[in-house]
């Protein structure tokens, strides 16, 4: 299959009512006002016309609405997962647990005008699922753009959702010339606007967007960032703990116009990290969870996962987890990890327990699944969607005024220790086993795609960091920065690329496999895959606090096929 031209049918994806849903109080007040006007309808007067108009407005307000946009995800060669939420009545807001069942029909077409419908069906939206619906559509043409929409029946007839565009994966044996993915992570609603999503949605050369976790944040309003630096408040204002809380927070995020535009324009492949649950989550708890006061951890996790699978266009591989595998022709397969559900509790940084073979980041079943999948792969590239950084990270000498906020940002003790134990650094036995598997089986062209730490990195992944570059690199890693979540300059409240420069120099001096670090920028990545290279273009935003923030290219790094090393490139892909 030849490389397709990067030209897409242009659709203007208008934001879907970014204002909060109508409150119950507003709905009741509107109904009372309408009732007061209805007696006027019996007389042939100007009052009658007013009453009719008021009744029509009340009927429209009570009609089902698509307030949270549409989305697609997890593309297969013959299928795609579609998502939306219906608000059947104004008071059926996310997390309310109320509202009638609604029959929702869906259509998939090969053209934006829906003259060539190729699949259709009906699903039911109910309060049990927070009125979200999914359609796992099959029988579609591989490697092709498709358009979709949802429809409900209201008082005035059919009500259509916005039209979404999606794309299926290439056929399993297709020899496609290229793939291109947007790559994002760490989007905190209170920290800024999601302009990165808007810029990705505007591109016409992407096959999908990979979201590497921290799609939302669990904190109470004004905690992270502190109230002084909150750009816009999220809902609910308290820390989310219950099922209603998580549903409400998902609903607030899905009203963002840039997030709606991204989901309507491209399929999103998402995995979770910790903030979809609570900061520094592990299988039995979290750093940001207080047993008793916040209930049992198992109950909180169950609520968070239920809301996640309701609100995200994600196809669970096994009940309760997001690790799964997607294939994109003969060019690449994508192994997606869940590094929260099965991990042992984090140990204190500097503890020798990081080497304990009884501790795990992945869990035995997932690590075996990953190793088997990498060994069996017959594609040119093996991409690993990896929520936390794989490459080892040690700190050299650094001024104390920089080490303290950097340690806080990376989850390190503020007295300064050499490893972030929430990353693979805290579970070295799992990492040695995985990297040893790559070496022992001669598995090349493995690229880890990582988020989590609100910085951009380009790394070789060394077999033995202490003796690199004498010891070889067995894989490569591209880490994308945050969409909005605070990084070093935000934490210090200084201009970007000022006080961070000594920290960057210290990290690179102590970690020769680290080729580039940007501690201050917010933005996204664009990953270009061909038979010859995997290249990450890093884009940065002008100001996360500005809803109209611009985007510009910052740097590019690539790994040439067979090299297992990253190198700088002087221009982004075109």
C-alpha positions in Angstrom: 0.0 0.0 0.0 1.6 3.3 -1.1 1.9 6.2 1.3 -1.4 8.1 1.2 -1.2 11.8 0.6 -1.8 13.9 3.8 -5.0 15.6 2.6 -8.2 15.3 4.5 -11.7 16.4 3.8 -12.1 19.7 5.6 -14.9 19.9 8.2 -15.3 22.7 10.6 -15.7 21.2 14.0 -17.7 23.7 16.0 -17.5 23.5 19.8 -20.6 22.0 21.2 -22.1 24.4 23.8 -19.0 24.9 25.9 -21.1 26.5 28.6 -22.0 24.4 31.7 -25.3 22.4 31.3 -28.5 24.0 32.4 -29.0 23.7 36.2 -32.0 22.1 37.7 -33.0 25.5 39.3 -32.9 27.2 35.9 -35.0 24.4 34.3 -37.6 24.7 37.1 -37.7 28.5 36.8 -38.1 28.3 33.1 -41.0 25.8 33.4 -42.8 28.0 35.9 -42.5 31.1 33.7 -43.9 29.1 30.7 -46.8 27.9 32.8 -47.6 31.4 33.8 -47.8 32.5 30.2 -49.9 29.6 28.9 -53.3 31.1 29.7 -52.6 33.9 27.3 -52.7 31.4 24.5 -56.5 31.3 24.5 -56.9 34.9 23.3 -56.0 36.1 19.8 -53.5 38.8 20.9 -49.8 39.6 21.0 -49.8 37.8 24.3 -50.8 34.6 22.5 -47.8 34.8 20.2 -45.5 35.4 23.2 -46.9 32.4 24.9 -46.4 30.2 21.9 -42.8 31.3 21.6 -42.3 30.7 25.3 -43.7 27.2 25.0 -41.5 26.5 22.0 -38.4 27.6 24.0 -39.4 25.3 26.9 -39.9 22.4 24.5 -36.4 23.0 23.0 -34.8 23.2 26.4 -36.4 19.9 27.4 -35.3 18.1 24.2 -32.3 15.8 24.3 -29.0 17.4 23.6 -25.4 16.5 22.7 -23.6 18.8 25.1 -20.3 16.8 25.4 -19.4 16.3 21.8 -18.5 13.0 20.0 -15.4 10.9 20.0 -13.8 7.8 18.4 -11.0 5.6 19.5 -9.0 2.4 19.3 -8.9 2.1 15.4 -8.9 -1.4 14.0 -8.4 -2.3 10.3 -12.2 -2.9 10.0 -13.6 -1.0 12.9 -13.7 1.9 15.3 -15.2 2.6 18.7 -17.6 5.6 18.7 -18.7 7.6 21.8 -21.1 10.3 22.8 -23.2 11.5 25.7 -26.9 12.5 25.5 -28.4 14.9 28.0 -32.1 13.7 27.9 -33.4 16.5 30.1 -31.7 19.6 31.4 -31.4 18.2 35.0 -29.7 15.0 33.9 -26.2 16.5 34.3 -23.2 14.3 34.5 -23.1 12.4 37.8 -26.7 13.2 38.7 -27.8 9.6 38.3 -31.2 10.8 37.0 -33.0 11.1 33.6 -35.0 8.8 31.3 -33.6 6.2 28.9 -33.0 7.5 25.4 -32.7 5.5 22.2 -29.7 6.7 20.2 -29.1 5.8 16.7 -25.7 6.1 15.0 -24.4 6.2 11.4 -21.0 5.8 9.8 -20.5 7.0 6.3 -17.7 7.4 3.8 -18.6 11.0 3.1 -19.4 14.0 5.3 -22.8 14.4 3.8 -23.9 10.8 4.8 -24.9 9.9 1.2 -22.8 6.7 1.5 -23.7 5.2 4.9 -21.8 1.9 5.5 -22.9 1.1 9.0 -25.7 2.0 11.4 -27.3 0.8 14.6 -29.1 1.8 17.8 -27.9 1.9 21.5 -29.6 3.0 24.7 -28.4 5.8 26.9 -29.4 5.4 30.5 -28.7 6.9 33.9 -26.9 3.6 34.8 -24.1 4.6 32.4 -24.4 8.3 33.0 -26.2 8.6 29.6 -23.0 7.8 27.7 -23.1 5.4 24.8 -20.6 3.5 22.7 -20.8 1.7 19.4 -18.1 -0.8 18.6 -18.4 -0.7 14.8 -17.0 -3.4 12.5 -17.0 -4.1 8.8 -15.4 -0.9 7.7 -12.9 -0.3 5.0 -9.2 -0.4 6.2 -7.0 2.7 6.2 -9.8 5.0 5.3 -11.5 8.2 6.6 -15.0 7.7 7.9 -17.6 10.1 9.2 -20.1 9.4 12.0 -23.0 11.0 13.9 -25.6 10.1 16.5 -29.3 10.9 16.4 -32.1 11.1 19.0 -35.7 12.1 18.6 -37.0 15.2 20.4 -40.2 17.1 20.5 -39.5 18.8 17.2 -38.1 15.8 15.3 -34.6 14.3 14.9 -31.7 15.9 16.7 -28.2 15.2 15.3 -24.9 15.3 17.2 -22.0 17.1 15.6 -20.4 15.1 12.8 -17.1 13.4 13.7 -14.4 12.2 11.5 -12.4 9.1 12.2 -9.9 6.7 10.5 -9.5 3.0 10.5 -6.1 1.4 10.8 -4.4 -0.1 7.7 -5.1 -3.7 6.8 -2.9 -6.1 8.9 -0.6 -7.0 6.0 -0.7 -3.5 4.3 2.8 -2.1 3.5 1.8 1.5 4.2 4.6 4.0 3.6 3.9 6.1 6.7 1.9 6.8 9.8 1.6 10.0 11.8 0.3 10.4 15.4 -0.3 13.3 17.7 1.1 12.6 21.2 -0.1 14.3 24.4 -0.3 13.9 28.2 -1.1 15.7 31.4 -4.0 18.1 30.8 -5.0 19.9 34.0 -8.2 21.9 33.5 -7.4 24.5 36.2 -3.9 25.0 34.9 -4.8 26.5 31.5 -6.6 26.0 28.2 -6.2 23.0 26.0 -4.8 24.8 23.0 -2.6 21.8 22.2 -5.7 19.9 21.3 -7.0 22.7 19.1 -3.7 22.7 17.1 -3.7 18.9 16.7 -7.4 19.0 15.6 -6.5 21.5 12.9 -3.9 19.2 11.3 -5.0 17.1 8.3 -2.0 14.7 8.3 -2.7 12.6 11.4 -3.9 9.1 11.7 -4.8 9.2 15.4 -3.8 10.9 18.7 -2.2 9.0 21.5 -3.0 10.2 25.0 -0.5 8.8 27.4 -2.4 9.5 30.6 -3.5 12.1 33.1 -6.4 13.0 30.9 -7.9 14.7 33.9 -6.8 15.6 37.5 -8.5 14.6 40.7 -7.6 17.5 43.0 -10.0 19.9 44.7 -10.1 23.3 43.1 -7.2 25.6 44.1 -4.9 22.7 45.2 -2.9 22.1 42.0 -2.3 24.8 41.0 -2.9 26.9 44.1 -6.0 29.2 43.9 -3.9 32.2 42.9 -2.9 30.6 39.7 -6.2 28.8 38.7 -7.0 29.8 35.2 -10.6 28.3 35.2 -12.3 26.2 37.9 -13.3 22.7 37.4 -16.3 20.8 38.8 -16.9 19.5 41.3 -14.9 22.0 43.4 -13.9 19.3 46.0 -11.5 16.4 45.4 -13.2 13.7 43.4 -13.8 10.4 45.3 -17.2 9.0 44.5 -18.6 7.7 41.2 -20.7 10.9 40.9 -17.6 13.0 41.5 -15.6 11.3 38.7 -18.5 11.5 36.3 -18.9 15.2 37.0 -15.2 15.9 36.5 -15.2 13.9 33.2 -18.3 15.9 32.1 -16.6 19.2 32.9 -13.6 18.3 30.8 -15.7 17.2 27.9 -17.3 20.7 27.7 -13.9 22.1 26.7 -14.2 23.3 23.1 -10.6 22.3 22.2 -11.0 18.9 23.6 -14.3 18.5 21.8 -12.6 19.6 18.5 -9.8 17.0 19.0 -12.2 14.2 19.6 -14.4 15.1 16.7 -11.5 15.4 14.3 -9.4 12.3 15.1 -9.6 8.9 16.8 -7.9 9.0 20.2 -6.0 6.1 21.7 -5.9 6.6 25.4 -4.4 5.0 28.5 -4.6 6.1 32.1 -1.9 7.1 34.5 -2.4 8.1 38.1 -4.5 11.2 38.1 -7.5 9.4 36.6 -7.6 7.9 40.1 -5.4 9.8 42.5 -1.8 11.0 42.6 0.8 8.3 42.8 -1.7 5.5 42.6 -0.7 1.8 43.1 -2.7 -1.4 43.3 -3.5 -0.9 47.0 -3.7 2.9 47.5 -2.3 6.2 46.4 -0.3 9.1 47.8 -3.4 11.3 47.5 -5.8 8.9 49.2 -6.7 8.9 52.9 -8.3 5.6 53.9 -11.3 6.1 56.1 -11.8 9.8 55.4 -12.0 9.1 51.7 -13.4 5.6 52.0 -11.9 2.4 50.8 -9.3 2.6 48.0 -11.0 -0.3 46.2 -14.3 1.6 46.1 -12.6 4.7 44.8 -10.7 2.8 42.1 -13.9 1.0 41.0 -15.7 4.4 40.7 -12.9 6.0 38.8 -12.6 3.0 36.4 -16.3 2.9 35.8 -16.5 6.6 35.0 -13.4 6.3 32.8 -14.8 3.5 30.7 -18.2 5.3 30.4 -16.6 8.6 29.3 -13.6 7.6 27.2 -13.6 6.1 23.7 -11.5 3.1 25.0 -12.0 -0.5 24.4 -11.0 -2.4 27.5 -8.8 -5.4 26.8 -9.7 -7.1 30.0 -12.2 -5.9 32.6 -10.8 -3.1 34.6 -7.6 -2.5 32.6 -6.4 -0.5 29.6 -3.4 -2.6 28.5 -4.0 -3.7 24.9 -2.4 -3.9 21.5 -3.2 -2.2 18.2 -1.7 -2.9 14.8 -1.1 -0.5 11.9 -0.3 -2.7 8.9 3.2 -4.0 8.6 4.7 -0.8 9.7 4.0 -0.6 13.4 2.2 -2.2 16.3 1.3 -0.3 19.4 1.6 -1.9 22.9 -0.4 0.1 25.4 0.4 -0.3 29.1 -1.5 0.0 32.4 1.1 0.9 35.0 -1.2 1.6 37.9 -3.6 -1.3 38.4 -1.0 -4.0 39.2 2.0 -2.2 40.6 3.5 -2.6 44.1 3.6 0.4 46.4 6.3 3.0 45.6 9.3 2.9 48.0 11.2 5.9 49.3 13.7 7.2 46.8 17.1 5.9 47.6 15.8 2.7 49.1 17.5 -0.5 48.0 14.0 -2.0 47.7 13.8 -0.6 44.2 15.8 -3.8 43.2 13.5 -6.2 45.0 12.4 -8.9 42.5 9.2 -9.4 44.4 8.1 -5.8 43.6 6.5 -5.1 40.3 5.4 -2.2 38.1 3.5 -4.1 35.5 2.3 -7.2 37.2 3.5 -10.6 36.0 0.7 -11.2 33.5 1.1 -7.8 31.8 4.9 -8.1 31.6 4.6 -11.5 30.0 2.0 -10.2 27.6 4.3 -7.4 26.6 7.4 -9.6 26.2 5.4 -12.1 24.1 4.0 -9.3 21.9 7.3 -7.7 21.3 8.9 -11.1 20.4 6.1 -12.1 18.1 5.9 -8.7 16.3 6.5 -8.8 12.6 6.2 -5.1 12.0 9.0 -2.7 11.3 8.5 -0.7 14.5 7.3 -1.7 18.0 5.8 1.3 19.8 5.1 1.1 23.5 2.5 3.5 25.0 4.3 3.9 28.4 2.7 6.2 31.1 6.0 6.7 33.1 9.6 7.2 32.0 11.5 4.1 31.2 15.0 5.6 31.0 17.0 5.7 34.2 17.4 9.1 35.7 20.1 10.2 38.2 20.9 13.7 39.5 24.3 15.2 39.6 25.3 18.3 41.4 22.6 20.9 41.4 21.9 24.2 43.3 19.6 23.6 46.3 17.1 26.2 45.1 16.6 24.2 41.9 16.7 20.7 43.4 13.9 21.3 45.8 11.2 22.4 43.3 12.5 19.9 40.7 12.4 17.1 43.3 8.8 18.1 44.1 7.8 18.1 40.5 9.3 14.6 39.9 8.1 13.1 43.1 11.5 13.0 44.8 12.3 13.7 48.4 13.3 17.3 48.7 16.7 16.5 50.3 17.8 15.2 46.9 17.9 11.6 45.9 19.0 9.9 42.7 15.8 8.2 41.5 12.1 8.8 41.0 10.6 5.7 42.4 7.2 6.2 40.7 8.9 5.6 37.3 10.6 2.4 36.1 13.5 3.6 38.2 11.5 2.4 41.2 11.0 -1.1 39.8 14.4 -2.0 38.4 13.8 -5.8 38.3 10.9 -5.4 35.8 13.0 -3.0 33.7 16.1 -5.3 33.6 13.8 -8.2 32.7 12.2 -6.3 29.8 15.4 -4.8 28.5 17.2 -8.1 28.8 14.4 -9.7 26.8 14.9 -7.1 24.0 18.6 -7.8 24.0 18.4 -11.6 24.3 15.8 -12.0 21.6 17.4 -9.4 19.3 14.3 -7.2 19.2 15.1 -3.9 17.6 13.2 -0.7 16.7 11.4 -0.5 20.0 10.3 3.0 20.9 8.8 4.0 24.2 6.3 6.9 24.0 6.0 8.5 27.5 4.2 11.2 29.3 3.7 11.9 33.1 6.6 14.2 34.1 5.5 17.5 32.4 8.8 17.8 30.5 10.0 16.8 27.0 12.8 14.4 26.7 14.7 12.5 23.9 16.5 9.5 25.3 18.5 6.4 24.4 17.4 3.5 26.6 20.8 1.9 27.7 21.3 -1.7 28.6 23.5 -0.4 31.5 23.3 3.3 32.2 26.5 3.4 34.3 28.7 2.3 31.3 26.8 4.0 28.5 27.8 4.7 25.7 30.3 1.8 26.0 27.3 -0.4 26.7 24.7 -0.3 24.0 21.3 1.3 23.7 18.6 -1.3 23.3 15.7 1.0 22.6 14.7 4.7 22.4 12.3 6.9 24.2 10.4 10.1 23.4 8.7 11.9 26.3 6.2 14.6 25.6 5.6 17.5 27.9 2.2 18.4 29.5 -0.7 20.0 27.8 -1.2 22.4 30.8 0.0 20.7 34.1 2.6 22.7 35.9 6.3 22.2 35.1 9.4 23.7 36.5 9.0 27.4 35.5 5.3 27.2 36.7 6.4 25.8 40.0 9.1 28.5 40.5 7.0 31.3 38.9 9.8 32.4 36.8 10.3 33.0 33.0 10.8 29.8 31.0 14.3 28.6 30.2 16.0 30.7 32.9 16.5 28.9 36.2 15.9 25.5 34.6 19.1 25.7 32.5 21.5 24.6 35.3 19.1 21.7 36.1 19.1 20.6 32.4 22.9 20.7 32.3 23.2 18.7 35.5 20.8 16.0 34.3 22.6 15.6 31.0 26.0 15.5 32.6 24.8 12.7 35.0 22.8 10.8 32.3 24.7 10.6 29.0 21.8 8.7 27.4 19.6 11.8 27.8 20.0 13.8 24.6 17.6 16.6 25.2 15.4 17.9 28.0 12.9 20.9 28.0 11.6 21.4 31.6 9.5 24.5 31.0 7.4 24.3 27.8 3.8 23.0 27.4 2.7 21.5 24.1 2.5 18.2 22.2 4.4 15.9 19.9 3.9 14.6 16.4 5.3 11.2 15.7 6.1 10.3 12.1 6.8 6.6 11.3 8.3 5.3 8.1 10.2 2.2 7.2 13.4 4.3 7.7 12.7 6.3 10.9 10.6 7.1 13.9 10.7 10.9 14.3 9.2 13.0 17.1 8.6 16.7 16.4 8.1 18.7 19.6 5.7 21.7 19.5 5.3 24.3 22.2 2.5 26.7 23.1 2.9 30.5 23.5 1.0 30.6 26.8 -1.2 27.9 28.3 -3.3 30.6 30.1 -4.3 32.1 26.7 -7.3 30.4 25.1 -6.0 31.5 21.7 -2.4 30.4 22.3 -0.3 29.8 19.2 1.9 26.8 18.6 5.4 26.6 17.1 7.9 23.8 16.3 10.7 23.6 18.9 12.9 20.5 18.2 12.9 17.2 16.5 14.6 13.9 17.2 14.5 10.6 15.4 15.8 7.1 15.6 16.8 5.5 12.3 15.7 1.9 11.7 18.1 -0.6 13.3 20.1 2.1 15.2 18.5 2.0 18.7 19.7 5.6 19.2 18.2 9.0 18.9 19.6 11.9 16.9 18.7 15.5 16.4 16.9 16.5 13.2 17.0 20.1 12.0 13.4 20.3 10.7 9.9 18.8 11.4 8.3 16.4 9.0 6.1 18.0 6.3 
